[in-house]
Amino acid sequence: MSKKLVIFLMSGRATPDLAAAAVEGGADLIELGFPFSDPLADGPVIRHAAERALAEGMRIKACLEGLAEIRTRVQVPLVPFVYSALLEAYGQERFVVDAHAAGAGAILVPDLPVDGYPELERIQLVAPTTSDERIKLAAETTDGWLYLVTLTGTTGARAELSSSLAELALRARRLAPSGLPLYAGFGISTPEQARAAAELTDGVIVGSRAIEVAEGGSDDLRRYVASLRAALDSA
């Protein structure tokens, strides 16, 4: 089974073109960041991208409109990455309805604990510090796949793949329902890191480095994603 490649992009005016380029390069899923003024889980690259998006006027309605445009151009799953304060401000049920209507297949809320808002179906995240009990609960309630946060700390490119991922992946395999896909994210930026992470999991998520490359335009992003795709296909 081929390893999945997830590319994170911040919602912005140019994002539909970038998302199409990422899919052309080999992305299997696009995560769309909804910009927030206090993104606790994110490092400087994604923080700055959120600031630029907010300056462009990218509020929830505009992000949903961008999501709908992307849906007309690509066939891969689209996942909004949205902080809980935005959900509360917009209305949780309203957001879920509107996001699905725009073409989202699932949502991801990085700052909600696994047992927070149990009625909200979403992709769950677990980290090296997550207890076995909470990994099991996350795996049983996640929407489609489980997000393995490879390290403690914020998003951002790292020089090396986190040494914590191997143990976390083993624990998640043991505790999760059979066949549940595990995707690893945070700190993955190079094809070599992507290949190493994919040898332990079912797919990888690349965000900060994808955003940096995307500043050079769609062609640069397409080539970068293609290099990740080639690495995963060799895993």
Secondary structure, DSSP 8 states (H G I E B T S, - for coil): ---EEEEEEE--TTHHHHHHHHHHHT-SEEEEE---S--TT--HHHHHHHHHHHHTT--HHHHHHHHHHHHHH--S-EEEE--HHHHHHH-HHHHHHHHHHHT-S--B-TTS-TTSSTTS--BEEE-TTS-HHHHHHHHHH-SSSEEEE-SSS-----SS--TTHHHHHHHHHHHS-TT--EEEESS--SHHHHHHHHTTSSEEEE-HHHHHHHTT-HHHHHHHHHHHHHHHHT-
